[in-house]
């Protein structure tokens, strides 16, 4: 089916606030769906203070030391036949395949010498720099622009949108501009946003200022001014996730230190300009590293036990910990055990068909499930224990800082070894199952009926599935051995006492760690009441967005923006992590039916239908 023709030259106008990879994905879906839904060209305006295509996070202008936490073969911006959407699938190369095409000359892209050299050496299992990903995303953006309907134009506006008014015809006001952009449809693709400090952070910042201490609040590490961090001094760091890994890289290698492999062991040679990073967090351990191998057994399957539609068909609220988590746990365990039984049958006592049938009939937390595991899987190391995995230092009491360093180094070394050893490929089975359930959850979050979800799930998912490349943890060990990183433990508490920051952990009772500088190594906790986005602030003040637990509420089907009474706007849409219809990633692992791709398609089709209903202006 194709759309009815309109008079030539009558463009339909779309303003996309945000020009990062999510906006590029929306452009691609507009181009893919337009032949069916809109027979006239588009005039698209992209508004962003950062470079279009790559956006803030993936812009070229950042340290070449910063890398992705995904292998090149696990990154794509294109739909494939796994994506469940109404629009046409348009396949394209993964990052690894794109690199091959660039090397062969089939794709020509402007690259600086450093990025081209990295591409030359890159393999499908490499973890590329963010600059390489920036080049891939920028190429995809240019491709998406060329695939818009014939006669379409794309105009880039370097700046920030501050106000949005109108209904049928809308006006988007830009900072410092006297006249607005006029749009038939507006899409907010704002990405990750800055936020004012939480009350706890504000109180700590005020105490630090009064005591003449240095406090660096949550921030995007690539944007943080690290020149204020003193050399050769103790610096407290709260957080051991990806932001901490980036921080350690920038304050070590970024200040002239170097890593060298000596007799098979990675060593760090300091420059003398590094601070001494005294680091802890709630868990007290870094994120698990990514695996360095592929599945050995049966292919992964979609979630079998987590049925979001069935949960939403029930009356009343859906309790995350009571109703949802046990199903997630069972699906992740199924992925883990499928790989264990089919790839490593010598480590189990029965076949996969028999075990999986018995497994399916039992509740995850039932005593009979524990008995089935014990009977079928002799080694406890081959059985899943989510609670211990989530808090590996819970209840651990050690005799002082030195014993803690040894304990943490052994923990990290064990993780690096396990994640690089295909005999433990069941971990990859669990990882892929985690991706499956994560991708199935957005409709439940968007429904407004989910209760008792306090952010734990996203943190747990990130801890298990969004960790750094294995060599980053090997580098962390080398930094620890060199005295540049010193671990503080879990459940870390930081206070200001006697004009110093003081950190304490129950893992080493009686130990106090003091410093004049504290860095919060994590992203800002964005909520609507604390947003720094002038556009969102204006929409809140005008009553044109609905705040649900600090998130912008949108229609779960097409991400239409809801007003304060819950009514969807027919020509205004919002996508991204600041909404309740969360799909954090603008790109994804191939063949995973990625939520971001599904949402982009739904938004593009809804926008095109609204544009098709817009009267064409007279010649």
N, C-alpha and C positions, 0 to 999 in steps of 0.2 A: 504494500500500500504506500502511496506517496501523497504528500500534502497538495492541496489545491493551490494553483499558482497565484501570486500577487503581482501587482504592477512592478516592472523592473525598477531597481534603484531605491525602492522603499525599504530601508534597513530597519530591522527591529533592534532596539538598544538594550544592552545588558551591561550593568556595572557590577564588577566583582571586586569587593573590598578584600584585598589580600592577593598577592601575586606569586605565592610559593607553589610547591608541587601540587597542593590540593587544587589550586586554581587551574593549573595546567591540566590536571585530570578532568576537571569540569569542562574545559575547552575541548578536550578530546571527545568527551561524551556528547557535547553539543554538536560537534561535527559528525559523529557517528549516527546520531538520532535525527538530525535535521532533514535528511532526505525523506523520511517518513512523515515528519510532523510540521515542517515549516519550509515553504517553498519561496523563501526570500533571504537575502543576505543578512548577516548580523553586523552590528557595530558594538564591539566589546571594549569596555574601558576597564583597565586593571589599575588598582590603586594600592600602592605599597611603598614604604620608604626604603625597602631592600630590593635587591635585584630580582626581577621576575624570573620564574622558572625554578631557580634554586631557593629563593627566599632567604629568610634570616638564618635559619639553622644550617643550611647547606650552601651558603654563599661561598664563592671562591676565596674571598678576602678573610681568611682565618689561618691559624697556624697549620703548616703542612704536617705537624706531628699528630694532629687529631684525626682519628680514624672512625670508620663505621664499626658497628658490632655485629655485622652480618657478612657472610661470605658473598662474593660477587655473584655466584650462581643462585643465590637465595634472594635476589633483589630484582623486582620488575615493576614497571609503571603501566603495563599493558594487561588488559583483560585476556582471559583464556577460557577454554570450555568448562572450567570448574565454576566460573562466576555465574550465579543465578541472577539474571537481570532481563528486563523486557527488551532492551536495546540490543543491537548487533554486537557480537564479539569481534574485536579487531586486535589480533595478536601482534606481537612485536618482540624484539630481542630483550632478554634479561641483561643486567649489567655486564655479566661475563660474556654473553653472546655479542653485545654491542662492542665490547672491547676488541673481540676478534674481528668484527667488521671494520672497526677503525684501523686496526693493525694491517688488515689486508687492503685497505684503501677503498672498500666498498661504501663506507660512510666517511665523509670529510667533515671534520669539526675543527674549529680554532682551539688549539691547546698550547699552553706554555711548555717550555722544555721539561720542567720537573714532572708535570702531569703526564706528558707523552712518554717520558722515561719510565714512570710507574706503570703505565698501561702496557708498555713493551714487556715488562717483567711479570705482569699480573697473571694469575692463574684462576680458574673457577673457584678454587677453595681459598683464595686470598681474601683478607679483610682490608678493603681498599681505604685510602684516605678520603676524608670528606670532600677534598678538592676533586677527586675523581668522580665521586657521586654528583658533585655540582655540575661537572661537565656533562654527565649523562642526563641529568634533569634539565639542563639548559637546552640540550639537543632535543629532548622530548617536547619541551615547550615550543620550540620553533616548528617541530613537526606538527604538533596539534594545531598551531595557527594556520599552517598550509592546508589542513584538512577541513577547515570551516567552509561553509557554502561559498560558492563562487561569488566574488564581489564583496565579501566580508572584509572588515577592517578591525584591527586591534590597536588600541591606543594605550600607551603606558603613562601613568601619572606617578612621579616620584614624590611621595608625600603621604599624609595620613588623613583619612576621612574622620570628620568630627561631628557631623550631624546628618540625619536622614529624615526627610519629611515627604509628605504626599501619600497618595493611595494608589489610584490607577496609574497616574504619571508621578514618578518619584524624583526628588531632588537629593543628590548626594553632595554635601558641602565639604570641601577640602580645606585643610588648614592653610591660611594665608591667601586664599583665592576668593575673589569677590563674587564670582558667578559659580553656581553649582553645575554638576553633571546631571543631565536629565535622562532618566531611565524608564523603560517599560518594565524591567525586572531587575531586582537587586539581589545578589548573593553575597552573604558574609562568609568569607573563608579566611578568618583572622589568624588561624594557627595557634601556636602557644603564646600566651599573653603575659605581660608583666602585671604584678599586683602589689598593692600596698602591703606593708608588713602586717602580720597577725598581731593581736594584742600581746601575746607572749614575746614575739620578736621585737615589738616596739618597746616593751618594758626593758628587755635586755639591752637594746640599743641605747635607751636613755641612761641606764646604769653604766654602760660602757663609756658613754660620753662624759658622764659626771666623774668617772674614775680615770679619764684620759687614756682609755683603752681603745684598741682598734677592732672594730666589729664589721665583718663583711657578711651581709645578710644573704638569703637565698638568691641565686642569680643563674643566668646561663653562662657557663664557665668561659666560653669563647668570647663573651662580652665583658667579662669582669676585668677591671684594672688591677692586675696582679703586681704592678710596680710598687704598690703600697705595702706589699708583704715583705717584711725585712729579711735580709740575708743572715744566715748563720744564727738564727734565733729560734726558740721554741714557739710553735704556732699550733694552737688547738684546731682540730678539724672535726666537725660533727657531720657524719654521713660517710658511707663506704660504698655507695653505688657508682653509677657511671660518671656522675659529676666529679666524684672523688678521683676516679681513674684519670680523667682529663686534667684535673687540678695537679695531681702528682706528676704527670707527664710534663706539663707546662712549667712547673716549679723545679723540675730536675733537669731533664734533657733541654727544656726551653731555656735554662740558665747555664747551659754549657757542659753539663755532665754527659757521660756516655756509657753505654752498655757494651760489654765485650764478653764473648764466650771463651772461657778458659778451662781447659781440660773437661769439656763437656758441660760446664756449669756457667750459667749467666751471672756475670758480676757487674756491679755498678761502680764507676769511677767518678767521684764527685768533683765538681768544679770549685767548691768552696763557697759558691754563691747561693746554695740551696738553703731554705729554712729547714728546721727539723719538724716534720709533720707528726703531731701527736693525735692519732685518729681513732675514733670510736663511733658507735651508732646504736640504734635499738637492738639490732641483731648482733652487732659486734664483729661481723665477718663480711667480706666483700661478696658481691653477687657471684653466683656460679658462672664459670666461663662457658662460652659456647663450645659445642663439641667439634672435634676435628675429623670426623668420619661420617660415613653414610650408613643408612639402614642395611642390615645384613639379612633380615628375614622378610616376613610378609609385609606388603605395602600398608600404609596407614589407612584408616577408615574415618568417615565422618562420625561425630558424636552419636552414640547409640542410646545413652541413658538420659542425657540432658535434652529434654523436649520442651523448648521455650513455648511453643504454641499450646501444649497441654497445660503448662503452668499458668499461662494467661487465660486459659479457658476456665480455670477455677475462679470461684467468687472471692472477693476480698483481697487483702494485701498478700504479697509473696515475700516470705521471710528468707533473706539470703542464706543465713547460717543453718536454718532448719530445713528449708525446702530446696535450696539450689546447690549449696556447697556439697552435700553428700552425693549428688548426681555428677557434679564436676569431678569430684575425687574418684568416683567409680570409673568415669570415662578416661581420666588420665591414667589410672591404674591399669585399665584395659589396654591402653596403648603401650604402657611399659611392659606388661606381661605378654602381650602379643609378640613383641620383639624378643623378649627373653625366651619364650617357648619355641618360637619358630626359627630363631637364629642360633640359640644355644641349648639345644635339647638335652645335652649331656649334664646340664645343671638343674634339671627338673625330673620329677618321678612319674609324670604322666603326659599324655599327648595334649596338644592345644585344643582340639575339639572337645575332649572330655572336660578339661579345666574350664574353658570359656563357657560351656553350658552350665556348669555348676556355679561359676562366678556370676553369671547373669541373673541367677535366681536369688542371690543373697544381697542384703543391704551392706553397704561398705563398712559401716561401723558395728556390724553384728559379730558376736563371738564366733559364729559359724564361719564367717569370712576369714577370721584370723586362723581358725583351725584348718580351713582349706589351704591357706597359704603355707602353713607349717607342714602339712602333709605333702604338699606338691613341690615345695621349694626348700630344699635342705638348708641352704645358707641364708642366715638373716640378712646378709649384705645384698642379697638379691630380692628382698622384700621391701615394699614401699611403706614409709612411715612419714606422712606429711607433717605431723606436728613436730617431730624431732628435726626434720629437714628445715622447717620454718624458723625454728629458734635453737640452733645448735649449741649455744652457750647457756641456755636456760638451766639454772641449777648448778652450773659449773663454778666451783670455788677453787681458786688457784693461789699459790703461796707467793704473791708479789708479782711485780711487772716482768721480771726475767722469765718466770715460769709461763706467764701469759704469752710472751713473745714466742717461746718455743712451741706452745700449744697452737697458736695461730699460724705459725709457719708450717707446722705439720698439717694443719687443716687445709691450708691453701695448696701445699704441695700434693696432698692427696687428691684434691679437686682437679688440679692441672693434670695429674697422671691419669685419673679416671676418665676425664673428658677427652683425653688423647688416645685412649685405649679402646679399640673396637670390641674387645670382650665385654665392655660395659655399654654396648649399643642400645640396651634397653632404656638408658637415659634419653637417647634421641627419640625413641618411641614415645616416652612421656612428654618430651618437648613438643613433638608434632601434635599429640593429643591436646596439649595445652593450647596450641594455636587454634585447633578446631573448636574447642569450647569457647575460647575468647572471641572468636569470630561469630559464634552463635548468639552471644549475649546481648548485643546492642538493642534489639527490639524489647528485651526485658527492661533494660535500663531506661529506654525511652518511654515505656508505658506509664511511668509515674506510680506504679504499684509496688515497686521493690522497696522493702524496708530492711533495716538492720544491716545495711552495707555501709561500713564506715571508712572505706578506702583500703581495708586490709587486702581485698582480693587483688587489686591492681598491684599493690606492693609485693604480694606473694608471687604473682605472675612474673613481675619484673625480676625478682630475686632468682627465680628458677630459669626463666626463658629469655631475659633481656640483658644478660651479662656481657662482659667484655670478651675479646678474642683471648684464646689460651695464653698467648705470649705476653699479654698485658699483665696477667697474674704472675707469670714467671718474672716479669720486670718488677712487680710489686715485691716479690720475695727478695730480689736483688737489692731493692731500695731498703728493705727492712734489714737485711744483713749488713748493709753499708751504714746503717744508723740514720738514714734520711727519713724513714717512716718508722714510727713507734706505735704499736697497737695499744688501745686503752680498754677494750672490752665492750660488752653489750649493756643495754639499758642505761646508756650514758646520760648523766645529769650534769649540767653546767650552770654554775652560779657565779656571781661577782662578789668576792670577799676580799677586804683589805686591799682594794685597788688592783685586783688581779682576777682573771677568769680561773675558776677552779672546776676541774672535771673529776667525777667519781663514777665507778662502776661496781656493781655487786660481785663481779667476777674476781675482783681483787680487793676484798674488804680492808678498809683502813688506808688504802692508797689514795693520795690526792695528787693531781697533776695540775700545775699552774703555768699560766702564760699571759702575755700582754695582748695577744692577738687571737681572735676566734673567727674561723671561716665556716659558714654554713654551706656544706657541699651538697646542695640539692636545688632543684628548680623551685621557683616561687609557687606557692599554693594559691592558684587563681580561683577566686569566687566573684560572683557579680557584685556583692557589696564592696569588695576591695579592688575591683578592676581598675587598671590605669588606662584602659582603652577609652578615649573621649567619646567615641561613637557609642559604645555600650552604655556609658554613663548617661549620655543624652537620651538613649532609648529607654533606659530605666526611668529617668525623670519624667519622660513623656508618657509612661505607662504602656509602652509599645512592646515590651518584652515581659515574659512571665518567669520569675525567679523560682526555681525548684531546687532547694538544697544548694544554692549558690551557682546553679547552672542555668543557662538559657534554655527554656523549654521549647522544643520544636515538635511538629507532627512526626510520629515515628515512621510514617509511610514515605513521605517525600521531603522531610526536613523543613517544611514551611514554618516560618516564625509565628509563634503564638503570642497574642497580646495579653494584657493583664487579666482579661476575662476568659482566656483560653481559646479564643477564636483564631484560626489560622489565617495568615495573610496570603492571598492568592498570588501575589507577585513578589514576595520577599522570603528568602530562604537563608538558612544558616547551617554551616557544617564545621565540625572540628571539636577538639577536646573541651572547649568551654560550653558545649551544649550537652543536653541529656541524651542525645542520640550519638554517643561517643564512638568514633572510629579514629583512634589516635594516629595511625600511620597513613601517609599519603601514597606510599608505595608498599609492596608486600612480597612475600615469598610466592613464587609461581605455584599455581594449582592449589590454592588454599581458599578459594571463594571469598576473597578478602572483603571485609565490611566496607572499607573505603571505596572500593570499586563499585559495589552495589549501591551505596549511597549516591555516589557521583552520577550514576546512571539514572536513578530515581529523580534526583534534583534536576538534571538536564532535561528529562522528559517533561516534568511538571513545568519547568520554565518555558520550554518550547511550546507546550500546549497553551500556556498563558499568552505567549507572544502571538500565536496563531489566532487567538481570539481578539487581539488588539486591532482596531480599525487602522487600515493603511492610510497615512496622511495623503491628501490630494497632491497631485503634481504641481 
